Amino acid sequence: MTPRPKALIAWSSGKDSAWALHELRQSGDYDIVAALTTVTDTFARVSMHGVREELLRAQLDAARLRSIVVRIPFPCSNEIYEREMAAALAQAKSDGVTHVIFGDLFLADLRVYREEKLAQIGMTGVFPLWQRPTGKLAREMIDAGVEAHLATVDLAKLSASFAGMRFDNALLSALPPGTDPCGENGEFHSFVKAGPMFVQPIRVAVGETVTRDGFAYADLLPV
């Protein structure tokens, strides 16, 4: 029997990476050995999403995944980010990993960037959710039991009142016209607390909302 290719999953703490994990575990095409997450070390929070590292650890325990954390400072230049990410991927490659899974949906320039960087070190990107209709995909996640909160909101696209809201059908109905239901244009980022990819839910409370640099961050607290 041919062994399955070893893969990392690029884990943001949000719904899209969680759903990509679920689907590929269902298919059995890859041996997903670890989750790769960028953490802003200055704040001990997941980069972009602003999720506490403690909650990230709880997620990966529930997902039965080993954690690989790429630590970056704040502010962080693209040069530093790419250097630290390349080092983590090179180590994974030396451990036999050949593929990296992403939850990207339709941003073609981002996919090209990822594929080019991986090709430089001889690895391959996997995009199981690519070009799915995002409204249908969002409802599919919700119907399957995915529970999430909006952790970060881009204030140029949504009001701060959306920060901390549950990702559910009521949210989808409340999003302004033109907002992508999965937030793929950067409207929001999420934190998944329950779903079929976890062996147990993560209990969280929604704390205060902080605005900084054009974003609203809901401080999600472990319970």
Buried (B, 14 or more C-beta within 10 A) or exposed (E): EEEEBBBBBBBBBBBBBBBBBBBBBEEEBBEBBBBBBBBBBEEEBBBBBBBBBEBBBBBBBBBEBEBBBBBBEEEBEEEEBEEBBBEBBEEBBEEEBBBBBBBBBBEEEEBEEBBEBBEEEEBEBBBBBBEBEBEEBBBEBBEEEBBBBBBBBBBEBBEBEBBBBBBBEEBBEEBEEEBBBBBBBBBBBBBBBBBBBBEEBBEBEBEEBEEEEEBBBBBBBEE
